[in-house]
Amino acid sequence: MMQAADVIHRYEFILAASGEMVMAAQENRWEDLINLEIARRERILEVTAEPVSPFADAALQARKESLIRGILAADERVKALTAAWMSEMQGILTSVQAERKLARAYETT
């Protein structure tokens, strides 16, 4: 059974990784973002797979809740940044498709 201090330590790692993911997304480092997400997911699985002893200390419980809120906020930021990037990529792909259609149209005439 995982102890409260171990849970806090893992959530701190997850929050730090989440912050790095935000920076990677802001800097358009998409491969880094993927690698960070993989490492973070492993820690999330560790926390969720093992039973946790009850938090006897209210301060530790509050810390855990604060960490989770920070993780969720970072996730929302990454989601917003990746959505903007996906929209940009969709525009580029649409433009390329239009160019190909024009090229094909002129090739046949």
MMTF fields as JSON, N, C-alpha, C and O atoms, coordinates in Angstrom:
{
  "mmtfVersion": "1.0.0",
  "mmtfProducer": "UNKNOWN",
  "numBonds": 435,
  "numAtoms": 436,
  "numGroups": 109,
  "numChains": 1,
  "numModels": 1,
  "chainsPerModel": [1],
  "groupsPerChain": [109],
  "chainIdList": ["A"],
  "bondAtomList": [4, 2, 8, 6, 12, 10, 16, 14, 20, 18, 24, 22, 28, 26, 32, 30, 36, 34, 40, 38, 44, 42, 48, 46, 52, 50, 56, 54, 60, 58, 64, 62, 68, 66, 72, 70, 76, 74, 80, 78, 84, 82, 88, 86, 92, 90, 96, 94, 100, 98, 104, 102, 108, 106, 112, 110, 116, 114, 120, 118, 124, 122, 128, 126, 132, 130, 136, 134, 140, 138, 144, 142, 148, 146, 152, 150, 156, 154, 160, 158, 164, 162, 168, 166, 172, 170, 176, 174, 180, 178, 184, 182, 188, 186, 192, 190, 196, 194, 200, 198, 204, 202, 208, 206, 212, 210, 216, 214, 220, 218, 224, 222, 228, 226, 232, 230, 236, 234, 240, 238, 244, 242, 248, 246, 252, 250, 256, 254, 260, 258, 264, 262, 268, 266, 272, 270, 276, 274, 280, 278, 284, 282, 288, 286, 292, 290, 296, 294, 300, 298, 304, 302, 308, 306, 312, 310, 316, 314, 320, 318, 324, 322, 328, 326, 332, 330, 336, 334, 340, 338, 344, 342, 348, 346, 352, 350, 356, 354, 360, 358, 364, 362, 368, 366, 372, 370, 376, 374, 380, 378, 384, 382, 388, 386, 392, 390, 396, 394, 400, 398, 404, 402, 408, 406, 412, 410, 416, 414, 420, 418, 424, 422, 428, 426, 432, 430],
  "bondOrderList": [1, 1, 1, 1, 1, 1, 1, 1, 1, 1, 1, 1, 1, 1, 1, 1, 1, 1, 1, 1, 1, 1, 1, 1, 1, 1, 1, 1, 1, 1, 1, 1, 1, 1, 1, 1, 1, 1, 1, 1, 1, 1, 1, 1, 1, 1, 1, 1, 1, 1, 1, 1, 1, 1, 1, 1, 1, 1, 1, 1, 1, 1, 1, 1, 1, 1, 1, 1, 1, 1, 1, 1, 1, 1, 1, 1, 1, 1, 1, 1, 1, 1, 1, 1, 1, 1, 1, 1, 1, 1, 1, 1, 1, 1, 1, 1, 1, 1, 1, 1, 1, 1, 1, 1, 1, 1, 1, 1],
  "groupList": [{"groupName": "MET", "atomNameList": ["N", "CA", "C", "O"], "elementList": ["N", "C", "C", "O"], "formalChargeList": [0, 0, 0, 0], "bondAtomList": [1, 0, 2, 1, 3, 2], "bondOrderList": [1, 1, 2], "singleLetterCode": "M", "chemCompType": "L-PEPTIDE LINKING"}, {"groupName": "GLN", "atomNameList": ["N", "CA", "C", "O"], "elementList": ["N", "C", "C", "O"], "formalChargeList": [0, 0, 0, 0], "bondAtomList": [1, 0, 2, 1, 3, 2], "bondOrderList": [1, 1, 2], "singleLetterCode": "Q", "chemCompType": "L-PEPTIDE LINKING"}, {"groupName": "ALA", "atomNameList": ["N", "CA", "C", "O"], "elementList": ["N", "C", "C", "O"], "formalChargeList": [0, 0, 0, 0], "bondAtomList": [1, 0, 2, 1, 3, 2], "bondOrderList": [1, 1, 2], "singleLetterCode": "A", "chemCompType": "L-PEPTIDE LINKING"}, {"groupName": "ASP", "atomNameList": ["N", "CA", "C", "O"], "elementList": ["N", "C", "C", "O"], "formalChargeList": [0, 0, 0, 0], "bondAtomList": [1, 0, 2, 1, 3, 2], "bondOrderList": [1, 1, 2], "singleLetterCode": "D", "chemCompType": "L-PEPTIDE LINKING"}, {"groupName": "VAL", "atomNameList": ["N", "CA", "C", "O"], "elementList": ["N", "C", "C", "O"], "formalChargeList": [0, 0, 0, 0], "bondAtomList": [1, 0, 2, 1, 3, 2], "bondOrderList": [1, 1, 2], "singleLetterCode": "V", "chemCompType": "L-PEPTIDE LINKING"}, {"groupName": "ILE", "atomNameList": ["N", "CA", "C", "O"], "elementList": ["N", "C", "C", "O"], "formalChargeList": [0, 0, 0, 0], "bondAtomList": [1, 0, 2, 1, 3, 2], "bondOrderList": [1, 1, 2], "singleLetterCode": "I", "chemCompType": "L-PEPTIDE LINKING"}, {"groupName": "HIS", "atomNameList": ["N", "CA", "C", "O"], "elementList": ["N", "C", "C", "O"], "formalChargeList": [0, 0, 0, 0], "bondAtomList": [1, 0, 2, 1, 3, 2], "bondOrderList": [1, 1, 2], "singleLetterCode": "H", "chemCompType": "L-PEPTIDE LINKING"}, {"groupName": "ARG", "atomNameList": ["N", "CA", "C", "O"], "elementList": ["N", "C", "C", "O"], "formalChargeList": [0, 0, 0, 0], "bondAtomList": [1, 0, 2, 1, 3, 2], "bondOrderList": [1, 1, 2], "singleLetterCode": "R", "chemCompType": "L-PEPTIDE LINKING"}, {"groupName": "TYR", "atomNameList": ["N", "CA", "C", "O"], "elementList": ["N", "C", "C", "O"], "formalChargeList": [0, 0, 0, 0], "bondAtomList": [1, 0, 2, 1, 3, 2], "bondOrderList": [1, 1, 2], "singleLetterCode": "Y", "chemCompType": "L-PEPTIDE LINKING"}, {"groupName": "GLU", "atomNameList": ["N", "CA", "C", "O"], "elementList": ["N", "C", "C", "O"], "formalChargeList": [0, 0, 0, 0], "bondAtomList": [1, 0, 2, 1, 3, 2], "bondOrderList": [1, 1, 2], "singleLetterCode": "E", "chemCompType": "L-PEPTIDE LINKING"}, {"groupName": "PHE", "atomNameList": ["N", "CA", "C", "O"], "elementList": ["N", "C", "C", "O"], "formalChargeList": [0, 0, 0, 0], "bondAtomList": [1, 0, 2, 1, 3, 2], "bondOrderList": [1, 1, 2], "singleLetterCode": "F", "chemCompType": "L-PEPTIDE LINKING"}, {"groupName": "LEU", "atomNameList": ["N", "CA", "C", "O"], "elementList": ["N", "C", "C", "O"], "formalChargeList": [0, 0, 0, 0], "bondAtomList": [1, 0, 2, 1, 3, 2], "bondOrderList": [1, 1, 2], "singleLetterCode": "L", "chemCompType": "L-PEPTIDE LINKING"}, {"groupName": "SER", "atomNameList": ["N", "CA", "C", "O"], "elementList": ["N", "C", "C", "O"], "formalChargeList": [0, 0, 0, 0], "bondAtomList": [1, 0, 2, 1, 3, 2], "bondOrderList": [1, 1, 2], "singleLetterCode": "S", "chemCompType": "L-PEPTIDE LINKING"}, {"groupName": "GLY", "atomNameList": ["N", "CA", "C", "O"], "elementList": ["N", "C", "C", "O"], "formalChargeList": [0, 0, 0, 0], "bondAtomList": [1, 0, 2, 1, 3, 2], "bondOrderList": [1, 1, 2], "singleLetterCode": "G", "chemCompType": "PEPTIDE LINKING"}, {"groupName": "ASN", "atomNameList": ["N", "CA", "C", "O"], "elementList": ["N", "C", "C", "O"], "formalChargeList": [0, 0, 0, 0], "bondAtomList": [1, 0, 2, 1, 3, 2], "bondOrderList": [1, 1, 2], "singleLetterCode": "N", "chemCompType": "L-PEPTIDE LINKING"}, {"groupName": "TRP", "atomNameList": ["N", "CA", "C", "O"], "elementList": ["N", "C", "C", "O"], "formalChargeList": [0, 0, 0, 0], "bondAtomList": [1, 0, 2, 1, 3, 2], "bondOrderList": [1, 1, 2], "singleLetterCode": "W", "chemCompType": "L-PEPTIDE LINKING"}, {"groupName": "THR", "atomNameList": ["N", "CA", "C", "O"], "elementList": ["N", "C", "C", "O"], "formalChargeList": [0, 0, 0, 0], "bondAtomList": [1, 0, 2, 1, 3, 2], "bondOrderList": [1, 1, 2], "singleLetterCode": "T", "chemCompType": "L-PEPTIDE LINKING"}, {"groupName": "PRO", "atomNameList": ["N", "CA", "C", "O"], "elementList": ["N", "C", "C", "O"], "formalChargeList": [0, 0, 0, 0], "bondAtomList": [1, 0, 2, 1, 3, 2], "bondOrderList": [1, 1, 2], "singleLetterCode": "P", "chemCompType": "L-PEPTIDE LINKING"}, {"groupName": "LYS", "atomNameList": ["N", "CA", "C", "O"], "elementList": ["N", "C", "C", "O"], "formalChargeList": [0, 0, 0, 0], "bondAtomList": [1, 0, 2, 1, 3, 2], "bondOrderList": [1, 1, 2], "singleLetterCode": "K", "chemCompType": "L-PEPTIDE LINKING"}],
  "groupTypeList": [0, 0, 1, 2, 2, 3, 4, 5, 6, 7, 8, 9, 10, 5, 11, 2, 2, 12, 13, 9, 0, 4, 0, 2, 2, 1, 9, 14, 7, 15, 9, 3, 11, 5, 14, 11, 9, 5, 2, 7, 7, 9, 7, 5, 11, 9, 4, 16, 2, 9, 17, 4, 12, 17, 10, 2, 3, 2, 2, 11, 1, 2, 7, 18, 9, 12, 11, 5, 7, 13, 5, 11, 2, 2, 3, 9, 7, 4, 18, 2, 11, 16, 2, 2, 15, 0, 12, 9, 0, 1, 13, 5, 11, 16, 12, 4, 1, 2, 9, 7, 18, 11, 2, 7, 2, 8, 9, 16, 16],
  "groupIdList": [1, 2, 3, 4, 5, 6, 7, 8, 9, 10, 11, 12, 13, 14, 15, 16, 17, 18, 19, 20, 21, 22, 23, 24, 25, 26, 27, 28, 29, 30, 31, 32, 33, 34, 35, 36, 37, 38, 39, 40, 41, 42, 43, 44, 45, 46, 47, 48, 49, 50, 51, 52, 53, 54, 55, 56, 57, 58, 59, 60, 61, 62, 63, 64, 65, 66, 67, 68, 69, 70, 71, 72, 73, 74, 75, 76, 77, 78, 79, 80, 81, 82, 83, 84, 85, 86, 87, 88, 89, 90, 91, 92, 93, 94, 95, 96, 97, 98, 99, 100, 101, 102, 103, 104, 105, 106, 107, 108, 109],
  "secStructList": [7, 5, 7, 2, 2, 2, 2, 2, 2, 2, 2, 2, 2, 2, 2, 2, 2, 2, 2, 2, 2, 2, 2, 2, 2, 2, 6, 6, 7, 2, 2, 2, 2, 2, 2, 2, 2, 2, 2, 2, 2, 2, 2, 2, 2, 2, 2, 2, 2, 1, 7, 5, 7, 7, 7, 7, 7, 2, 2, 2, 2, 2, 2, 2, 2, 2, 2, 2, 2, 2, 2, 2, 2, 2, 2, 2, 2, 2, 2, 2, 2, 2, 2, 2, 2, 2, 2, 2, 2, 2, 2, 2, 2, 2, 2, 2, 2, 2, 2, 2, 2, 2, 2, 2, 2, 2, 2, 2, 7],
  "xCoordList": [0.851, 0.0, 0.898, 1.843, 0.582, 1.376, 1.052, -0.109, 2.104, 1.948, 1.692, 2.0, 1.134, 0.764, 1.961, 1.831, 3.114, 4.301, 4.707, 5.129, 4.578, 4.893, 3.92, 4.31, 2.656, 1.638, 1.959, 1.921, 2.274, 2.606, 3.807, 3.809, 4.83, 6.036, 5.697, 6.197, 4.868, 4.496, 3.671, 3.869, 2.751, 1.961, 2.846, 2.598, 3.868, 4.802, 5.535, 5.73, 5.939, 6.582, 5.621, 6.004, 4.376, 3.375, 3.151, 3.045, 3.078, 2.904, 4.109, 3.944, 5.32, 6.523, 6.529, 6.84, 6.186, 6.122, 5.05, 5.229, 3.942, 2.864, 3.346, 3.025, 4.114, 4.682, 5.643, 5.652, 6.455, 7.365, 6.587, 7.007, 5.454, 4.612, 4.055, 3.987, 3.661, 3.165, 4.266, 4.022, 5.477, 6.589, 6.878, 7.107, 6.867, 7.117, 6.055, 6.374, 4.804, 3.722, 3.858, 3.626, 4.23, 4.404, 5.523, 5.47, 6.534, 7.702, 7.597, 8.561, 6.422, 6.185, 7.148, 7.533, 7.531, 8.401, 7.5, 7.371, 6.887, 5.845, 6.391, 5.727, 7.584, 8.181, 8.475, 8.227, 9.005, 9.261, 7.96, 7.914, 6.916, 5.613, 5.143, 4.649, 5.296, 4.885, 5.699, 5.137, 7.014, 7.876, 7.563, 7.563, 7.299, 6.935, 5.608, 5.45, 4.668, 3.37, 3.521, 2.848, 4.39, 4.624, 5.202, 4.737, 6.213, 6.822, 5.816, 5.768, 5.022, 4.017, 2.95, 2.516, 2.533, 1.502, 1.952, 1.141, 3.24, 3.759, 3.565, 3.166, 3.843, 3.653, 2.179, 1.816, 1.338, -0.096, -0.583, -1.378, -0.1, -0.487, -0.01, -0.711, 1.175, 1.681, 0.747, 0.423, 0.322, -0.531, -1.901, -2.465, -2.43, -3.789, -3.845, -4.903, -2.739, -2.747, -2.627, -3.117, -1.994, -1.709, -2.632, -2.878, -3.143, -3.969, -3.163, -1.954, -3.853, -3.213, -3.769, -4.977, -2.851, -3.314, -4.031, -3.677, -5.02, -5.759, -4.823, -3.854, -5.133, -4.348, -4.797, -5.9, -3.943, -4.27, -4.032, -4.661, -3.134, -2.75, -3.538, -3.454, -4.291, -5.103, -4.221, -4.621, -3.039, -2.132, -1.672, -1.573, -1.392, -0.992, -2.151, -1.95, -3.35, -4.528, -4.727, -5.029, -4.556, -4.686, -3.599, -3.857, -2.397, -1.293, -1.619, -1.406, -2.135, -2.518, -3.566, -3.449, -4.565, -5.621, -5.061, -5.462, -4.139, -3.508, -2.697, -2.736, -1.97, -1.187, -2.094, -1.802, -3.184, -4.116, -4.721, -4.857, -5.08, -5.611, -4.569, -4.907, -3.311, -2.242, -2.058, -1.846, -2.14, -2.018, -3.151, -2.925, -4.36, -5.518, -5.42, -5.79, -4.924, -4.754, -3.714, -3.909, -2.617, -1.586, -2.141, -1.854, -2.935, -3.547, -4.44, -4.437, -5.2, -6.067, -5.239, -5.615, -4.125, -3.244, -2.65, -2.615, -2.185, -1.634, -2.721, -2.476, -3.903, -5.022, -5.295, -5.5, -5.3, -5.538, -4.425, -4.691, -3.189, -2.058, -2.056, -1.786, -2.352, -2.368, -3.558, -3.463, -4.671, -5.837, -5.505, -5.886, -4.799, -4.396, -3.455, -3.575, -2.525, -1.581, -2.314, -2.033, -3.254, -4.025, -4.828, -4.931, -5.387, -6.138, -5.221, -5.591, -4.03, -3.048, -2.659, -2.576, -2.422, -2.062, -3.202, -2.964, -4.436, -5.595, -5.645, -5.942, -5.356, -5.321, -4.259, -4.491, -3.1, -2.01, -2.399, -2.193, -2.962, -3.368, -4.453, -4.428, -5.389, -6.448, -5.855, -6.275, -4.89, -4.225, -3.476, -3.535, -2.782, -2.038, -3.005, -2.738, -4.121, -5.115, -5.672, -5.871, -5.921, -6.429, -5.396, -5.746, -4.126, -3.063, -2.996, -2.82, -3.134, -3.101, -4.274, -4.111, -5.44, -6.614, -6.392, -6.716, -5.843, -5.553, -4.521, -4.665, -3.488, -2.442, -3.027, -2.714, -3.871, -4.507, -5.426, -5.477, -6.14, -7.051, -6.281, -6.723, -5.135, -4.355, -3.593, -3.289, -3.28, -2.59, -3.495, -3.015, -4.786, -5.714, -6.168, -6.751, -5.911, -6.368, -5.294, -5.514],
  "yCoordList": [-1.177, 0.0, 1.241, 1.345, 2.16, 3.374, 4.341, 4.559, 4.906, 5.868, 7.271, 7.557, 8.12, 9.478, 10.246, 10.935, 10.133, 10.861, 10.405, 11.218, 9.1, 8.581, 9.123, 9.462, 9.199, 9.733, 11.188, 11.589, 11.97, 13.385, 13.512, 14.334, 12.696, 12.741, 12.453, 13.13, 11.471, 11.126, 12.236, 12.564, 12.809, 13.919, 15.129, 15.855, 15.353, 16.45, 16.209, 17.133, 14.959, 14.614, 14.854, 15.419, 14.425, 14.589, 16.068, 16.46, 16.889, 18.33, 18.936, 19.759, 18.533, 19.05, 18.648, 19.464, 17.399, 16.937, 17.701, 18.021, 17.989, 18.755, 20.152, 20.66, 20.774, 22.092, 22.046, 22.946, 20.991, 20.827, 20.61, 21.057, 19.923, 19.71, 21.033, 21.254, 21.905, 23.227, 23.977, 24.556, 23.968, 24.668, 24.072, 24.808, 22.754, 22.103, 22.509, 22.786, 22.544, 22.937, 24.406, 24.754, 25.264, 26.688, 26.901, 27.817, 26.039, 26.165, 25.283, 25.142, 24.693, 23.827, 22.647, 22.212, 22.138, 20.957, 19.735, 19.209, 19.301, 18.279, 16.906, 16.158, 16.554, 15.259, 15.224, 14.219, 16.331, 16.407, 16.277, 15.61, 16.908, 16.831, 15.385, 14.948, 14.653, 13.246, 12.44, 11.649, 12.63, 11.888, 12.22, 11.338, 13.487, 13.892, 13.269, 12.845, 13.214, 12.608, 11.124, 10.608, 10.439, 9.014, 8.814, 7.952, 9.605, 9.494, 9.834, 9.174, 10.852, 11.268, 10.195, 9.914, 9.604, 8.564, 7.388, 6.804, 7.039, 5.95, 6.26, 5.387, 7.492, 7.881, 7.897, 7.507, 8.343, 8.355, 6.926, 6.669, 6.0, 4.597, 4.045, 3.254, 4.456, 4.022, 4.474, 3.703, 5.728, 6.288, 5.62, 5.361, 5.344, 4.806, 3.292, 2.752, 2.594, 1.131, 0.568, -0.527, 1.292, 0.78, 1.427, 2.632, 0.629, 1.221, 2.237, 2.095, 3.244, 4.314, 4.287, 4.172, 4.397, 4.472, 5.804, 6.799, 5.834, 7.086, 8.206, 7.97, 9.414, 10.579, 10.997, 11.514, 10.774, 11.146, 12.638, 13.248, 13.205, 14.606, 15.478, 15.291, 16.416, 17.306, 18.157, 18.481, 18.516, 19.329, 18.548, 19.107, 17.254, 16.434, 16.263, 16.285, 16.095, 15.977, 17.27, 17.23, 18.405, 19.695, 19.847, 20.375, 19.389, 19.45, 18.592, 19.011, 17.391, 16.501, 17.179, 17.154, 17.771, 18.445, 19.611, 19.831, 20.354, 21.475, 20.988, 21.592, 19.898, 19.332, 18.88, 19.124, 18.228, 17.752, 18.932, 18.877, 19.99, 21.183, 21.768, 22.188, 21.795, 22.292, 21.428, 21.942, 20.122, 19.186, 19.412, 19.474, 19.535, 19.753, 21.082, 21.167, 22.113, 23.419, 23.324, 23.875, 22.627, 22.45, 21.654, 21.962, 20.631, 19.835, 20.695, 20.545, 21.588, 22.48, 23.394, 23.659, 23.87, 24.751, 23.989, 24.505, 22.762, 21.944, 21.67, 21.736, 21.366, 21.099, 22.316, 22.172, 23.497, 24.721, 24.95, 25.319, 24.731, 24.936, 23.919, 24.271, 22.677, 21.666, 21.865, 21.58, 22.349, 22.619, 23.715, 23.627, 24.742, 25.821, 25.283, 25.639, 24.429, 23.843, 22.953, 22.994, 22.148, 21.268, 22.09, 21.716, 23.194, 24.072, 24.639, 24.708, 25.039, 25.557, 24.48, 24.751, 23.263, 22.162, 21.841, 21.543, 21.899, 21.657, 22.687, 22.348, 23.942, 24.988, 24.725, 24.921, 24.284, 23.978, 22.815, 22.865, 21.766, 20.607, 20.969, 20.505, 21.787, 22.227, 23.009, 22.841, 23.855, 24.647, 23.738, 23.943, 22.747, 21.808, 21.029, 20.818, 20.604, 19.868, 20.742, 20.268, 22.009, 22.928, 23.114, 23.157, 23.224, 23.371, 22.146, 22.277, 20.964, 19.734, 19.678, 19.281, 20.072, 20.081, 21.031, 20.707, 22.196, 23.152, 22.596, 22.722, 21.984, 21.418, 20.335, 20.284, 19.466, 18.416, 19.017, 18.528, 20.062, 20.697, 21.281, 21.174, 21.896, 22.49, 21.442, 21.659, 20.305, 19.232, 18.602, 18.174, 18.535, 17.865, 18.751, 18.261, 20.045, 20.94, 21.189, 21.918],
  "zCoordList": [0.0, 0.0, 0.0, 0.782, -0.881, -1.011, 0.13, 0.475, 0.695, 1.783, 1.219, 0.062, 2.049, 1.634, 1.066, 0.054, 1.706, 1.236, -0.164, -0.986, -0.435, -1.771, -2.81, -3.928, -2.43, -3.338, -3.673, -4.836, -2.647, -2.852, -3.774, -4.691, -3.532, -4.361, -5.824, -6.721, -6.061, -7.439, -8.083, -9.252, -7.321, -7.869, -8.161, -9.123, -7.348, -7.622, -8.939, -9.729, -9.168, -10.438, -11.598, -12.622, -11.432, -12.488, -12.782, -13.944, -11.74, -11.937, -12.656, -13.557, -12.264, -12.929, -14.404, -15.272, -14.682, -16.07, -16.839, -18.014, -16.175, -16.815, -17.183, -18.257, -16.292, -16.582, -17.757, -18.596, -17.814, -18.949, -20.241, -21.309, -20.14, -21.316, -21.83, -23.039, -20.918, -21.322, -22.064, -23.123, -21.51, -22.169, -23.542, -24.502, -23.64, -24.93, -25.95, -27.107, -25.524, -26.438, -26.842, -27.999, -25.896, -26.209, -27.221, -28.042, -27.15, -28.026, -29.271, -30.023, -29.48, -30.648, -30.713, -31.799, -29.568, -29.504, -29.309, -28.203, -30.401, -30.318, -29.952, -29.234, -30.427, -30.055, -28.555, -27.889, -28.031, -26.589, -25.808, -24.774, -26.3, -25.64, -25.554, -24.514, -26.637, -26.647, -25.646, -24.89, -25.631, -24.706, -23.251, -22.393, -22.98, -21.619, -21.201, -20.056, -22.118, -21.819, -21.508, -20.616, -22.226, -21.97, -20.576, -19.831, -20.215, -18.882, -17.796, -16.758, -18.032, -17.052, -16.884, -15.766, -17.981, -17.927, -17.059, -16.34, -17.121, -16.29, -14.807, -14.036, -14.409, -13.008, -12.627, -11.517, -13.539, -13.264, -13.038, -12.135, -13.864, -13.697, -12.359, -11.728, -11.925, -10.617, -9.498, -8.595, -9.57, -8.516, -8.511, -7.448, -9.684, -9.752, -9.603, -9.28, -9.829, -9.789, -8.38, -8.103, -7.512, -6.17, -5.142, -5.196, -4.208, -3.15, -2.333, -2.15, -1.859, -1.088, 0.327, 0.538, 1.3, 2.682, 2.887, 2.254, 3.753, 3.983, 4.446, 5.167, 4.017, 4.412, 5.81, 5.986, 6.794, 8.17, 8.406, 9.271, 7.639, 7.806, 6.822, 5.609, 7.351, 6.51, 5.597, 4.478, 6.06, 5.24, 4.009, 2.917, 4.187, 3.043, 2.063, 0.848, 2.586, 1.726, 0.93, -0.263, 1.588, 0.902, -0.161, -1.242, 0.141, -0.827, -2.044, -3.182, -1.8, -2.894, -3.784, -5.009, -3.182, -3.948, -4.751, -5.894, -4.159, -4.852, -6.057, -7.129, -5.868, -6.965, -8.106, -9.277, -7.757, -8.783, -9.545, -10.767, -8.832, -9.513, -10.473, -11.58, -10.048, -10.913, -12.148, -13.247, -11.968, -13.092, -14.085, -15.294, -13.571, -14.447, -15.193, -16.364, -14.522, -15.175, -16.295, -17.379, -16.028, -17.057, -18.233, -19.39, -17.934, -19.004, -19.89, -21.112, -19.279, -20.057, -20.951, -22.093, -20.436, -21.217, -22.407, -23.524, -22.16, -23.245, -24.284, -25.489, -23.806, -24.719, -25.602, -26.808, -25.019, -25.794, -26.814, -27.958, -26.4, -27.307, -28.443, -29.591, -28.135, -29.19, -30.117, -31.311, -29.587, -30.44, -31.447, -32.614, -31.0, -31.905, -32.982, -34.155, -32.58, -33.528, -34.527, -35.725, -34.031, -34.911, -35.921, -37.089, -35.472, -36.368, -37.448, -38.62, -37.039, -37.993, -39.003, -40.201, -38.524, -39.413, -40.373, -41.543, -39.885, -40.745, -41.87, -43.015, -41.542, -42.56, -43.605, -44.798, -43.164, -44.095, -44.998, -46.211, -44.402, -45.201, -46.214, -47.353, -45.797, -46.709, -47.871, -49.016, -47.582, -48.617, -49.593, -50.805, -49.068, -49.915, -50.802, -51.985, -50.231, -51.02, -52.142, -53.26, -51.845, -52.872, -53.981, -55.161, -53.599, -54.594, -55.5, -56.711, -54.922, -55.718, -56.695, -57.849, -56.232, -57.116, -58.29, -59.432, -57.998, -59.072, -60.041, -61.257, -59.498, -60.352, -61.248, -62.438, -60.695, -61.492, -62.557, -63.686, -62.2, -63.154, -64.332, -65.476, -64.062, -65.138, -65.937, -67.11, -65.314, -66.034, -67.078, -68.128, -66.815, -67.726, -68.872, -69.839, -68.778, -69.854, -70.867, -71.834]
}
